[in-house]
Amino acid sequence: MAFPFAARSAEATVTPPDEPRARSRMWRWIVVLLVVGVLHWIAAQWVERHRATLNPSDDEHVPVQVALLKPERIERNPAAVPPATRKPAASKPREHVLTAMQSAERAAMQAASAASDAAASAAAANAMPASSASSASSASGASASASANATAPQPVPGAKFSVPPSGDLQYDTFYNGVRNQPGTIHWTSSGERYEMVVSVPLPFVGTFVYSSHGRIDAFGLAPEQYVEKRGHRAEDISIFNRADRKIAFTRTPATLPLPDGAQDRFSMVMQLASLVRGDPTAYKPGVTRQFFVVDSDSGENWPVETIGDETIRTAQGYLETRHFKRLPRREGDQRRIDVWLAPSLGWLPARIVQTEPNGTQFELVWRGKLNADNGAGTDSPDGSANTSPSAAPAAAPEPAPPSPVDSTAPDDTSGNIKP
């Protein structure tokens, strides 16, 4: 049996929804969505401002090309032989300025000519009377001296070239403006050989290491081996066989002819630094130098243009630099490389930026020296910078054999920084 009061209480519990409360809940969700959108916008603006502090270059401004410089021999001044009674000054640094030597054929011809002249003088002296033997001997000595002077190496004009001082540099690394772990550039040169190891960590991919080593010849840096390694993948090695004048690769069975002055992707940066350090006034805005650059499976010409002097911001403050940009290598080439060389660092790179066709950027910005080397072109003890090409660094001792380093470079499909 149902009681009336029970039915009334049940009806009272079932009430229609409160419309004002539903509207309030809807507005709260709208406010939450607006707040989330505003926060995302603020984060995007912060990232954009963070990238702007690193002085991105003006992509629209490209100076008019005024000169095209191709690979050429570097200038060589013959070393003077000091007198036996005079000791060379031990404290005077040896300048890392290299130039072209005379060809072996020409030197052999001059030596043969000198020997022929000496033999003719000796025969004439034997045929002369004793009274004239003394004068003949004197003439023969003068002739031999003149021949010796003629065979001495003579200055050969060429490009000024001064190798930057050795040092281990540390760099802040950025991927699309977001800071990652620091990278390093290890650079050593003894005046006869060089070694360069670049280590760049990338998020979610691992550390890429690029390794280049070789000699210094009449055209500047002469790589013997260039190594790339991508994470745990196998190494890609480019071998510069100068005996056969061929370039071989482990990545492909194809070979290339080895032209004079050929570089790999990272020795090119130091070759440019050495040329600029040797004659800074020659690299004015618009001047373009051409390099033949070898990759892990190919080679091509790189036109590198001087943009001009710029001030960049680093973790150590502001640096005066000279900006260089690689021009498109072919029609439709949208990959770009920019390099800033700093005279206060001995013209070593202060900033390197690579921009991919899709807009992705990889960046290295100098943050300090891991192993200070107070050579010429570096900061002097009084704080002033010595950038004179004539004040070259003292010759560094031959470096000890480096421990094996994984040389890596990404490919074109995942986070690549391949020029």
C-alpha positions in Angstrom: 0.0 0.0 0.0 1.5 3.3 -1.0 1.3 6.3 1.2 0.6 9.7 -0.3 3.4 11.5 1.5 5.9 8.9 0.1 4.9 9.6 -3.4 5.2 13.3 -2.9 8.8 13.0 -1.5 9.8 10.9 -4.5 8.5 13.5 -6.9 10.4 16.2 -5.0 13.8 14.4 -5.5 13.4 14.3 -9.4 13.8 17.9 -10.4 14.9 19.4 -13.8 18.5 20.4 -14.1 19.5 23.9 -13.0 20.1 25.9 -16.2 22.2 28.6 -14.5 24.6 26.0 -13.1 25.0 24.4 -16.5 25.8 27.7 -18.1 28.4 28.4 -15.4 30.1 25.1 -16.0 30.2 25.8 -19.8 31.8 29.2 -19.3 34.4 27.7 -17.0 35.4 25.3 -19.7 35.6 28.1 -22.2 37.8 30.1 -19.8 40.1 27.1 -19.3 40.5 26.7 -23.1 41.3 30.4 -23.5 43.9 30.2 -20.7 45.5 27.2 -22.3 45.6 28.9 -25.7 47.1 32.1 -24.2 49.8 30.0 -22.4 50.7 28.3 -25.7 50.9 31.7 -27.4 53.2 33.0 -24.6 55.4 29.9 -24.9 55.7 30.4 -28.7 56.6 34.1 -28.3 59.3 33.2 -25.7 60.9 30.6 -28.0 60.8 33.2 -30.8 62.5 35.9 -28.6 65.0 33.3 -27.4 66.0 32.6 -31.0 66.2 36.3 -31.8 68.8 36.9 -29.1 71.3 34.8 -31.1 71.4 37.3 -33.9 69.8 35.5 -36.8 71.1 36.9 -40.0 69.1 38.8 -42.6 68.1 36.1 -45.1 66.9 38.7 -47.6 70.1 40.7 -47.8 72.7 39.2 -50.2 75.6 41.4 -51.2 76.4 41.8 -54.9 79.2 39.5 -55.9 82.3 41.5 -56.8 85.0 38.8 -57.1 85.3 35.0 -57.4 88.4 33.4 -56.0 89.2 29.8 -57.0 91.7 27.4 -55.2 95.3 28.6 -55.8 98.7 27.9 -54.4 99.5 29.7 -51.1 102.5 32.0 -50.9 105.8 30.6 -49.8 108.8 32.7 -48.6 112.0 30.7 -48.6 113.4 30.1 -45.2 116.7 32.0 -44.6 119.6 29.9 -43.4 121.1 31.6 -40.3 124.9 31.9 -40.0 126.7 29.1 -38.1 127.9 31.5 -35.4 124.4 33.0 -34.8 121.8 31.1 -32.8 118.2 31.6 -33.7 116.0 33.3 -31.1 114.2 30.5 -29.2 111.5 32.8 -27.9 110.4 34.1 -31.3 107.3 32.2 -32.5 107.4 30.4 -35.8 104.8 31.7 -38.2 102.4 29.2 -39.7 102.5 30.8 -43.2 102.8 28.3 -46.0 103.3 28.8 -49.7 104.0 27.0 -52.9 107.2 25.2 -53.6 109.0 25.1 -56.9 108.1 22.0 -59.0 110.4 19.0 -58.8 111.1 19.1 -62.6 112.2 22.7 -62.4 114.4 22.1 -59.5 116.1 19.2 -61.2 116.7 21.2 -64.4 118.3 24.0 -62.3 120.5 21.5 -60.5 121.6 19.9 -63.7 122.4 23.3 -65.2 124.4 24.2 -62.2 126.4 20.9 -62.4 127.1 21.5 -66.1 128.3 25.0 -65.5 130.6 23.8 -62.7 132.0 21.0 -64.9 132.7 23.4 -67.8 134.5 25.8 -65.4 136.7 23.0 -64.1 137.6 21.8 -67.6 138.5 25.4 -68.6 140.7 25.7 -65.5 142.6 22.5 -66.4 143.2 23.7 -69.9 144.6 27.1 -68.9 148.2 27.8 -68.0 149.3 27.7 -64.4 149.5 31.5 -64.3 145.8 31.9 -65.0 144.7 28.9 -62.9 144.2 31.2 -59.9 141.9 33.6 -61.8 140.0 30.6 -63.4 139.5 29.1 -60.0 138.2 32.4 -58.7 135.8 32.6 -61.7 134.7 29.0 -61.2 134.0 29.8 -57.6 132.0 32.8 -58.6 130.1 30.8 -61.2 129.3 28.1 -58.7 128.1 30.7 -56.2 125.9 32.2 -58.8 124.5 28.8 -59.7 123.8 28.0 -56.1 122.0 31.3 -55.7 120.0 30.5 -58.8 118.9 27.1 -57.4 117.8 28.5 -54.1 114.0 28.6 -53.7 112.6 32.0 -54.8 109.5 33.6 -53.4 106.4 32.5 -55.3 103.4 34.8 -55.2 100.1 33.2 -54.0 97.3 33.4 -51.5 98.2 34.5 -48.0 97.6 31.6 -45.6 98.0 31.5 -41.8 96.8 28.5 -39.8 94.7 29.4 -36.7 96.1 28.5 -33.2 95.4 25.1 -31.7 92.7 24.9 -29.1 89.7 23.0 -27.8 86.5 25.2 -28.1 83.2 24.6 -26.5 79.9 25.6 -28.1 76.3 26.1 -27.1 74.2 24.0 -29.5 70.6 24.8 -30.5 68.0 22.9 -32.4 65.3 25.3 -33.8 66.3 27.8 -31.1 66.1 25.3 -28.2 69.3 24.8 -26.3 70.8 21.4 -26.1 73.9 19.9 -24.5 77.2 21.7 -25.3 79.3 20.7 -28.4 83.0 20.9 -28.9 85.5 21.5 -31.7 89.0 20.0 -31.2 91.6 21.7 -33.5 95.3 21.1 -33.5 98.0 22.0 -36.0 101.8 21.6 -35.9 102.4 23.6 -39.1 102.8 20.4 -41.1 99.8 18.4 -40.0 96.3 19.1 -38.6 93.4 17.4 -36.9 89.8 18.5 -36.4 87.1 16.7 -34.4 83.6 18.3 -34.2 81.1 16.8 -31.7 77.5 17.9 -31.8 74.8 16.3 -29.6 71.2 16.3 -31.0 68.0 15.4 -29.1 66.5 12.0 -29.5 69.2 11.0 -32.0 72.5 11.1 -30.2 75.9 12.7 -30.6 77.2 13.3 -34.1 81.0 13.5 -34.5 82.9 14.6 -37.6 86.6 13.9 -37.9 89.2 15.2 -40.4 92.9 14.9 -40.4 95.7 15.4 -42.9 98.7 17.4 -44.0 99.3 21.0 -44.9 100.7 21.4 -48.4 101.1 24.0 -51.1 97.3 24.5 -51.4 96.7 24.7 -47.6 94.9 22.0 -45.7 95.2 18.7 -47.4 92.8 16.1 -45.8 93.8 12.5 -45.9 90.7 11.0 -44.2 87.3 12.3 -43.4 85.0 10.3 -41.1 81.3 10.6 -40.3 79.4 8.4 -37.9 75.7 8.6 -37.1 75.0 7.4 -33.6 75.6 3.6 -33.5 75.6 3.2 -37.2 78.7 2.2 -39.2 81.3 4.9 -40.0 81.3 6.6 -43.4 84.9 7.3 -44.5 86.2 9.4 -47.3 89.8 8.7 -48.3 92.0 11.3 -50.1 94.5 9.2 -52.0 97.1 11.8 -53.1 99.4 9.2 -54.7 96.7 8.2 -57.2 95.0 11.5 -57.1 91.7 9.8 -56.3 89.0 10.1 -53.7 87.4 6.9 -52.5 84.5 6.2 -50.2 83.4 3.4 -48.0 79.7 4.3 -48.6 79.9 3.8 -52.3 82.3 2.1 -54.8 82.4 5.2 -56.9 85.6 7.3 -56.9 86.3 10.9 -57.8 89.4 12.7 -59.2 91.3 14.6 -56.5 91.7 18.2 -57.5 94.2 20.6 -55.8 92.9 22.3 -52.7 90.0 19.8 -52.2 88.5 19.9 -48.7 86.0 17.9 -46.7 82.9 19.5 -45.1 84.7 20.7 -41.9 88.3 21.2 -43.0 86.7 23.7 -45.4 85.8 25.9 -42.4 89.5 25.9 -41.2 90.8 26.4 -44.8 88.6 29.5 -45.0 89.8 30.7 -41.5 93.4 30.2 -42.6 92.9 32.2 -45.8 91.1 35.0 -44.0 93.6 35.1 -41.2 96.4 35.4 -43.7 94.9 38.4 -45.5 91.8 39.7 -43.8 91.6 42.8 -46.0 91.1 40.6 -49.1 87.7 39.3 -47.9 85.4 42.3 -48.4 81.6 42.1 -48.7 80.7 40.3 -51.9 84.0 38.5 -52.4 83.3 34.8 -53.1 85.8 32.0 -52.8 85.1 28.6 -54.4 86.0 25.3 -52.6 85.8 21.8 -53.9 84.2 20.0 -50.9 83.9 16.2 -50.4 81.0 14.6 -48.6 80.7 11.0 -47.5 79.8 9.8 -51.0 80.3 12.7 -53.4 82.0 16.1 -54.1 81.0 19.4 -55.5 82.0 23.1 -55.6 80.9 25.3 -52.8 80.8 29.1 -53.4 81.3 30.9 -50.1 80.5 34.6 -50.1 81.7 37.2 -47.6 78.7 39.0 -46.1 80.5 41.5 -43.9 81.5 42.3 -40.3 78.8 41.6 -37.7 78.6 41.6 -33.9 77.1 38.4 -32.4 76.0 37.6 -28.9 77.6 34.6 -27.0 77.6 33.3 -23.5 80.9 35.2 -22.9 79.5 38.5 -24.2 79.6 40.2 -27.6 82.1 39.2 -30.3 83.1 41.1 -33.5 83.0 38.6 -36.4 83.1 38.3 -40.1 80.1 36.6 -41.6 80.4 34.1 -44.5 77.6 32.3 -46.4 77.5 29.4 -48.7 75.6 30.3 -51.8 73.2 27.8 -53.6 75.3 25.1 -55.2 72.7 24.5 -57.9 69.3 25.6 -59.0 66.7 24.9 -56.3 69.3 24.4 -53.6 67.7 25.7 -50.4 70.1 24.2 -47.8 72.2 27.1 -46.3 75.3 27.3 -44.2 76.5 30.4 -42.4 79.8 30.8 -40.6 81.0 33.6 -38.4 84.8 33.9 -37.8 86.1 35.9 -34.9 89.5 37.8 -35.1 89.7 37.7 -31.3 89.7 33.9 -31.5 92.5 33.8 -34.1 89.7 33.7 -36.8 88.4 30.4 -35.4 84.6 29.9 -35.9 82.4 31.7 -33.3 79.1 30.7 -34.8 77.9 28.1 -37.3 74.3 27.8 -38.5 72.8 25.4 -41.0 69.3 26.0 -42.3 67.5 23.1 -43.9 65.1 23.4 -46.8 62.1 22.9 -44.4 63.4 25.8 -42.1 64.9 23.6 -39.5 68.1 25.2 -38.0 71.1 23.7 -36.3 73.4 26.1 -34.5 76.7 26.3 -32.7 77.6 29.4 -30.7 81.0 29.8 -29.0 80.9 29.7 -25.2 84.6 29.5 -24.3 87.9 27.6 -24.6 88.3 24.2 -22.9 92.1 24.4 -23.4 93.3 27.9 -23.7 96.1 28.6 -26.2 97.6 32.1 -26.0 98.8 32.1 -29.6 98.7 35.0 -32.1 95.2 36.1 -32.9 94.0 35.2 -29.4 93.4 37.5 -26.6 96.7 38.8 -25.2 97.4 38.9 -21.4 96.5 42.6 -21.4 93.1 41.9 -22.8 93.8 43.2 -26.3 93.3 41.1 -29.4 96.2 40.5 -31.7 94.8 39.9 -35.2 97.9 40.7 -37.3 98.6 37.9 -39.8 102.3 38.5 -39.3 102.1 37.6 -35.6 101.3 34.0 -36.2 101.2 31.5 -33.3 104.2 29.5 -32.2 104.4 26.1 -33.7 102.5 23.6 -31.6 104.2 20.3 -30.9 103.1 17.3 -32.9 99.9 16.1 -31.1 99.8 12.6 -29.6 97.8 10.1 -31.5 94.2 10.7 -30.6 92.0 8.1 -29.0 89.5 6.6 -31.4 86.5 8.9 -31.8 83.1 8.0 -33.4 82.7 10.5 -36.2 79.1 10.9 -37.0 76.8 13.0 -39.3 73.1 12.6 -39.7 71.5 11.8 -43.0 68.9 13.8 -44.9 65.9 12.1 -43.3 66.3 12.5 -39.5 67.6 15.6 -37.9 70.3 16.0 -40.4 73.0 18.6 -40.3 74.5 17.5 -43.6 75.5 20.6 -45.6 
